[in-house]
Amino acid sequence: MTWLILFIPVCIWLSLEIVSKLNLISLGGITLTCAIFFLIELRQVSNDKNRDRMILWVMCLMLVTLAVNGFI
């Protein structure tokens, strides 16, 4: 849980400093890559109930950051 709390400022910084300067094609490519990794991790978590879900939450946070910045 600590990693998720530490990752929130990184996502805010990513949104304000880096993603806001990208064009639509680059933003779409990054979002597609994160979504693919999210789906792979979601499949692995659903197959193995003992697997740590922290990576899945971090990927969710990254996708939300990219999606919010895409609409701003």
Stockholm file with secondary structure:
# STOCKHOLM 1.0

chainA/1-72         MTWLILFIPVCIWLSLEIVSKLNLISLGGITLTCAIFFLIELRQVSNDKNRDRMILWVMCLMLVTLAVNGFI
#=GR chainA/1-72 SS CHHHHHHHHHHHHIIIIIGGGSCHHHHHHHHHHHHHHHHHHHHHHHHCTTSCCHHHHHHHHHHHHHHHHHHC
#=GC SS_cons        CHHHHHHHHHHHHIIIIIGGGSCHHHHHHHHHHHHHHHHHHHHHHHHCTTSCCHHHHHHHHHHHHHHHHHHC
//
